[in-house]
């Protein structure tokens, strides 16, 4: 079953009706598989969405979402009635958490873009976009004066945030993405005129949604260095 991934096209789609394709239980708990989903499954350094799937038979709080071989599993601690199979259910994700995750992910991309522009010989190779301790890892020579890089990077980030840059997503051929960038993905994300990056995560629409990006640490690693950060978004009224 190839689950249709609705979140790829719209980060701001917080609720949707979907039909239950399968229910069951595995080592992670009770699960529902839907024909399509707005829930983001954990992956690419980004945590999964949380929310509720509801029907006339009850509500199922979703605490974990996982993608396995093109199928999305929605895990709940509630007992699932076998009568739910084939039924239309209402999916609602935690929109506040979704936007925090999306902003954190976009901020990570922006940091990578800015560092690679400031130091073309340095490349981002790993990312962790969880709200607890996010970071971007780079491969390259550790800077002689790390404090200067942090200062330059901070200025570059503030300049980008002040320019109200838009974030564009585009579907691309899987083979091209893997050959060019080494990632098995079919979607690219681009902030303003920065380089396109293959990514299947959720992202905000424009940088004005981010209030501030704070750089907290530059740490040396085996192949380069890691920059830790935190993101503050504008709260919705």
Secondary structure as GFF3:
##gff-version 3
##sequence-region A 1 237
A	DSSP	beta_strand	4	5	.	.	.	ID=ss1
A	DSSP	three_ten_helix	6	8	.	.	.	ID=ss2
A	DSSP	beta_strand	15	26	.	.	.	ID=ss3
A	DSSP	beta_strand	29	34	.	.	.	ID=ss4
A	DSSP	beta_strand	36	37	.	.	.	ID=ss5
A	DSSP	beta_strand	51	55	.	.	.	ID=ss6
A	DSSP	beta_strand	58	68	.	.	.	ID=ss7
A	DSSP	beta_strand	71	76	.	.	.	ID=ss8
A	DSSP	three_ten_helix	82	84	.	.	.	ID=ss9
A	DSSP	beta_strand	88	93	.	.	.	ID=ss10
A	DSSP	alpha_helix	95	118	.	.	.	ID=ss11
A	DSSP	beta_strand	123	128	.	.	.	ID=ss12
A	DSSP	beta_strand	135	139	.	.	.	ID=ss13
A	DSSP	alpha_helix	146	162	.	.	.	ID=ss14
A	DSSP	beta_strand	167	171	.	.	.	ID=ss15
A	DSSP	alpha_helix	174	181	.	.	.	ID=ss16
A	DSSP	beta_strand	187	191	.	.	.	ID=ss17
A	DSSP	beta_strand	197	198	.	.	.	ID=ss18
A	DSSP	three_ten_helix	207	209	.	.	.	ID=ss19
A	DSSP	beta_strand	210	220	.	.	.	ID=ss20
A	DSSP	beta_strand	224	233	.	.	.	ID=ss21
###
